[in-house]
Amino acid sequence: MSVLGDLQDKVGQEIGVSDWVEIPQDRISQFADATEDHQFIHIDEAKARALTPFGGTIAHGFLTLSLLSRFAETGLPPVPGAKMGMNYGLNKVRFLSPVPCGAKVRGTFTLASAEEKNPGQLLLTYGVAVEIEGSSKPAMVAEWLMLIFV
């Protein structure tokens, strides 16, 4: 069977779960500096504790989103014969629950679709949920598209 056929047989299945990644304040602050998003809910512990329902600072939603590549490294099995992969985009991104400072998060991946985009190019769509350790509600859900060159 072909690589595409093997992938299509896995559509609808959970195909990977990443390692846990801790989100300490220094990572949140570095992200704030990199993106110039210094809203107090991310960088001012005392103010965040006093003025928000979160009990302290929280990670940026876009920090959570940006970890998808990291989660893929430890959570997605390699595509046989792949020469390289590229981020192709996202659909339906939703931030459902804040990630508190110090929490651990991980990505779970379900293969939603696999198709040939062009000869030697496979377009894979993953349903991904970013889980927060100890929480029943995910931090984020999205459809992530990756272009794989075989």
N, C-alpha and C positions, 0 to 999 in steps of 0.2 A: 504494500500500500504506500502511497505517496505521503510526504510530510503534511501536505494540506489535508489529505484524507484522514490521516491520524489525528490531526488537530480538530477537524470537523467532528470526529467521533467523540471528542471531549467537550464539545459545546454544552453548556449548562452545568458542567461539573466544577466543583472547587478544585483548583489545580495547584494551589500553593498558599502557604502561610509564612510570613517573614519572621525573623527574630524580633524580639522586643527592642525598642529604642527609647532611652530615657530622654526626657525633655527638661533639662535643668534651666535655671534662670539665665546662666551665661549664654546658652544657645538661643534663648528667646531674645536676650539683649543684643546679641550679635546679629540676629535676623532683623531686629528693629533698626540697627545701624545700617545694615546693607540695603534695606528697603526704605529707609527714612520714615518709617511708621513708628513714632514714639508715643503713641497713645498710652495714657497712664495705666490702662488695664493690662498692658504687657510689661511695663518696666518699673512701676512704682508700687511696691508691695503694700505699704501702709495705706495708700490712697485706694488701691484696688480692694483691700480688705474692708475699708470703711465705707466705700461708695458702691460696691457691686455685690451681687448675690453669690459671687464665685469663691469668696473666702481668701482671695489672694490673686496674684497675677495669672494670666492664661496665655497660652501660645497663640500667635497669629494663626488665623485660618489658612493663610497662604503658606505659613511654615509647615503646617500639617500636610497641605497639598504638595509642597516641594519635596517631602520625604518619600513620595511614591517611587522615585528612582532608587532610593536606598532600600526600600522594601522589596523592590523587584530583584535586587542583587541577591538577597537571601531567601526570597519567597517564591520566585518563579523558576520552574525548571527550564533549562535551555531548550531552544528549538533545534532539533537535529539539522545539521547542515547550515545553520545560520552563520553568515559572514559578519553581519552587524545588525543592529536594531536602532530605530530612531523614534523619538516621541512624535506622534502624528497629531495629537490633540486630545481634547476632553469633551465629553458630553455630560449634561445633567449633574454637575458638581453641586453638592449640598453639604453645608456645615451644620451638623445636627446637635452636637454637644461640645462645649468648650473643653480644651485640654488644659488641666491645671498644671501649673509649674511643678516639676518633679514627677509627673505621671510618666508611665511607660505606654507606648503605642506600638501597634504592629499593623501590617496590611494583610488582608486575606483576599485572594484573587479567584474569581470564577471566570472561565472563558465564555464570553457571551456570543462571539462569532469569529469565524476565520474564513477569509476569502482571498482569492488571488486578485491583487490590484492591477498589476502588470506582470509580464513574465519575469520570474525571479523575485517578485515582491509579494509578500503576504501581509495583508492588513488584519491584525488581530485586535479585537475589542474585548477588554477585560472589565467585568464588574469588580470594583474594588471597594472594600470597606476598611476604614481605619478604626481599629478597636482601641479602647482605652482599658488598660488592665484593671480589672475589678468592677467595670461598668457594664451594664447590660445594653446601653445605648452607644452606637458608634459615634466617633467624633465627626466622621465624614464618610460620604458615599459618592462614588463617581463612576462614569464609564470612561475608561482610558484606552485610547487607540495607539497602537504601536505598529510601525511599518518594519517588517523583518525582511532583510535581503538574504536570499538563499542561492 
